[in-house]
Amino acid sequence: MPKLKRSDNDERATDFVEALDRGLRLLQCFGTTAGPMTLSDLARAADLPRATARRMLFTLQRGGYVSGDGKLFSLTPHVLTLAASYLRSNQLVAVLQPVLDRVATAAQEISSLAVLDGDEVVFVARSSPARMFSGGLEIGYRLPAFCTSVGRAMLGQLDDADLAARLKAMTREALTPQTQTDPKALLSRIAADRAQGYSLVDREAEPHFRSISVPVRRYDNVIVAAINMGAHVDRVPAQELIERFLPLLRDAAESVRSQLL
């Protein structure tokens, strides 16, 4: 009888380190509420037994990632070394940051770079004109992909069949009264955005805020990110996003295509 070959899934299963997964899951639970969290709250949020959570927390405390007195626990600034490692090693951020700086200066508006992470977008770089208060979407901020201009610009890389399945499977909760949640309407909207080469979202992700995005493609035309600009609805009308911001974003995305591998 021929020997059965182990599948890639089997090999990945044997390589899986459950303790590490639990520790990372526990780290992600910080920030769900402001301020320190109790052991019981963290165990509940991570869906872990209290004794397991306690061992994980003390391990993370020894590594310098968590501080606590046995009852209340907080993250330490040492956690930022994980994010810093990502930002230093990520080619997208290295290539796009000076481009974002140039775009933000030219438009005198905030410009951001986002990547797709599952059904969410994560903002990984941004630039703000010196005169402008640097509020809004900070690095690491996450939003649902289906209702954001950056998310729709990146989801447009899927063909209609895959996009329909993806939209149907993802959680689509309304964030504002204007949020479109119907999967058929979203499919039509994203397909139209794909055809025109940009996405404009008006008050669907955040009240009183509209933004415009274009996809960022690497050398082989694959979409790897999206860059956007946005403004308060009372300050910048939608047509101005198209007339003033869109050319800047398109030029920026095209300028880096050959540099992205």
C-alpha angles and dihedrals in degrees: 000000000000116000113254115241118229113243123233088250091056091050092048090050092055091047092052114113107206095190092056091048091052093049093051090047089053092051090054091056092067111095096037084108131022117259132008120340131218124240090248093051093049093046090051094047092049093042091236133136110263093242091051092049090050093054091047093050094050090048091051089046091055089051090053096246096109134037125198149141097229093270106050125035134193137178117254127220087257087081088070089070087074092056091042091055090054094048093047094048099040113101093200093060093044093051099038102043096078089043091053089049090053094047094046091050093048094049097032088227136106116272125194141190121217136182131201117254110179108300093342137072121229122203108225103170139016142171131206131192112252092243094053128086105248099228130128128056109020127197109284094026113141132207134170111274097221096065102037128084092229091049094050091046089056097040086058089078088076121086117243096264095050091042092052091051092046093050093047092052099046126086109258110189119166112247095185136011088263097053112123110220104164107111094214092051090046091050090053092047095049092045089053090048090051090054095049094042099236142063127224118191119188117201094322098116099031132013115256093008131107128181142183126212141183127200120252112224128196125222094285094050095255114142110240103164145346134236124209147180126201145170144186112285092236092056107039123031120218093250091058090056088059098041101040108021104034097065090051092050093046093050090048094051093046093048093063101041096099092047097056116087 
